[in-house]
Amino acid sequence: MLPSRKTLTGKLLLAQKASEKGNIIPVAPDIIVADLMELGRSVEEIPQILFELLKNTRPDDYVGTRPPQRSYEAVIPDCELFAFRTKSKTIGCTVYYKFTIKDDKLWLVSLHRDRPEKRGK
């Protein structure tokens, strides 16, 4: 079933590389900022938060659709979106985050406290 473990591992590695280079672009900055404020965090902390999340996320943490949902956002049209759920020691809760990789950049779509009821679980 798509995406495979190999695909997910590859996307996580690409996301780590982009993040380490500072190539992080929030797709909807206002929403990301609001969700970070709810967590008591600031936008300046995104690189640190993503570093921890990406380092600790495994393919089994994938909670996206199979096959991956495609973006309808103008800046990342038709790109596959990869959603993960993992625990964050930095934030102190389970976090849901969704991203895509385009042009060697990590396009951050979501980053918030896990909301299982919104995912239908």
N, C-alpha and C positions, 0 to 999 in steps of 0.2 A: 504494500500500500504506500502510495506516495504521500509525503516525501520520505525517502529512505533514511536510515540511520546515517549513512555515508553523506547524503545531501545535507542533513541537519548539522552534522559535525562540520562539514565544509562551510556552511553559512555562519555557524558560530565562530569559526576561525577567521573568516573574512571580517566579521563584525568586530572581533577582538583587534585585528590589525588596523581597521579603520578607526576604532576608538582610541587605540594607543597613539595614532597619528593626530588625534584631535579632529578627525573628519566626521563629526556628528552634526546632523542637521535635524532639528525637530520639525516634523511636517506641519503640525498645528501648535505653534509655540504657546498660544494662550491656554490651550487645554492642558498641555504638559505642565506649564507653570502652575495652573490651578490644582492639578493632581499632586504636584510636588509640595505645594503649600499645605495641602491636606495631610501630607506625611511629615510636615515640619521641616521640609528641605527646600533648598533654593536651586535655581537653574545652574548656578555655578558648580554645583555638586554633581551634575550629570556625568561628567567623565569618570569621577571616582565611583559613583554608583554603578555605572555600566561596566567598569573594570571588574568590580566584584561580581556582578550578576553574570557577565559573560564567562568569567573564569570558573564559576561554580555551576553553570548550567550544563546539563547533559541532554543528549537527544531524547531521553525518556521524559524530560520536562516539557516537551512540545505539547501544546494544548490547542494549536491551530487546527484548521480544517484540513481534510485530506481529499483531494489535493489542496494545496495552500490557496487561501483567498487571494484574489487579485485586487490591487489598489485601483480606486477610481479617482484618487487625488491628482490634480493637474500636474504636480511636480514629479510624481512617480507613477504615471499611468501604466496600468497593466502589469506592474511589478508584483512578484509573489511576496506575500506578507507572512512572516514567521513569528508566531506567538509562543511565548514560553511562560512558565510559572515556576518560580524558585524562591527559596528563603533568602532573605538578606539580613546579615548581621548588622550592616551599616544602618539600615532603616529599621530593623527590628520587627519585621513581619514578612509574610509571603507576598511577593511582588509579581504582577503580571506585566510583561512588556512585549511589544510587537515592533518589528523593524523589517526593513528590506535593505539590500545592498544595491546601490546603483552608482556607477562611475567612481568606484573605490571609496564611496561614502556610506556611512551608516545613517539611514533615514529613519529616525525614531518616530513611530506612529503613536505608541501608547507606553506609559510608564506610570503605574499606580498600584495601590494595594489590591491584592487579588480579590475579585468580586465574582465568586463562582456562580451566583444566581444570574449574572449577566451572560455567562458562557453556557448556561443551560445545564450546569452540573450541580 
